Amino acid sequence: IQAAKKLEEELAAAEEAAAQEAAQTASARQNLVDYALQFVGGSYRAGGNDPHTGVDCSGFVRYVMQHGAGISMNRSSSSQATQGQAISSSQMQPGDLLFYSGGSGINHVAMYIGDGKIVHASTYATGIKISKWNYRNPVKIVSMF
């Protein structure tokens, strides 16, 4: 009986620790999204690395991940797609990255912000904006958490 009680206590402690870790991850994801959203309306600039002066899609993701979550990313969208853990659209959570192809490989990256939406550095005309996640068909979705 004592062994069973000890096992029950250990299981309860493990469940509590897992719940705390899940809450911390959810909080980190939301903080990252909030950080990214402050740049909506910013300028698009090919090769740009700082949303204060203009970014392209991968420069935006790289900057936001580094400064908003301390996660280092490669520079190009195609090389960013090799990082993290591939997931399905049904597993998407805020802060996950979506990669899109122009037919000849990955050429665009965006960040999922929840509620079926992404934030991304889109074009010179629109800059950093919010779109529906499936405005194009993503070819890969990755979690960095």
Number of C-alpha atoms within 10 A of each C-alpha: 6 7 8 9 10 11 12 12 12 12 12 12 12 12 12 12 12 12 12 12 12 12 12 12 13 16 13 17 21 17 16 22 24 15 15 24 18 11 20 16 14 18 24 27 21 15 15 17 20 18 25 10 11 21 28 28 28 27 26 29 30 23 21 25 21 14 14 18 18 11 13 15 22 15 17 19 25 18 12 20 23 13 14 15 12 17 16 10 15 6 11 18 21 23 30 25 26 27 22 21 17 10 7 6 12 19 15 21 30 27 29 24 26 17 10 13 16 25 27 27 31 21 16 14 8 14 22 27 18 20 17 14 20 13 9 12 11 18 13 18 23 24 18 16 14
